[in-house]
C-alpha cells in the first residue's frame, strides 16, 4: 500500500505542503485488489511543524488538496514531523534543505532524533529521485566537517544506512567501488577515533543493542572498512 511522502515548498511568505505515495518501484503492478484505491493512495495527514525556536504547530493536510501555511513570524528553518509522530516521510524543496543544512553547520538547535529523521528522510527522498544527492551530501557535511561534528550514534545510523544503500544501488564496478570506499574511509576514520574517546562507559541495555546494530550496519557496507575500533557515543536518555 505504501505511505505518504510529504513535500514542503517555500515561497517568500508561504509554505505549500503536498503529498504523494512513497514507493521505491513505481513500475511494479499492484495486486489486483489494490489497483483502484478510493483515495488514489492519498490520506488525511497530520502535519507537525517545528520551528527553530522549538515551537510546534499541528495542521492537517487533506487527501486531495495542498496545505498552505502563512510563514509570518515563524522562525526558520521549519521541520515537518520532527519526532515521527505521523507515519510518513518528509521532503523539502531546495530552499528548505539549504536552510536545514545551514542550521546543521551553525549549531544543534535540533535534537539528535530530529537530526536522525531529517537525514533518514533525505536519503529516502533521493532514493526515489525526489531529491538530488548533491543536496544530501551537503546536508551530511556538518557531521564530519564542522567544529563539533556529529557525536551521537543515532544521526550517524541514518548516514551509514544511507551510504550503504547508495553503495548497494550504484556500485557496479570495481572502479566505482574503490571510489566509494575511499570516500567512506576518509570520512569515517577520523570521526571514529574522536567519538571513541568520548564514549560513555555506562549504557542502557537498549542503547547497547542499538549501538551493536549500528556497528553491524557499518560492517554490511563491504567488510573492508576499518570499523573494528569504533565505539559510538550513547546516551541513557533516549
Order of alpha helices (4+ residues) and beta strands (2+ residues): beta-beta-beta-beta-beta-beta-beta-alpha-alpha-alpha-alpha-alpha-alpha
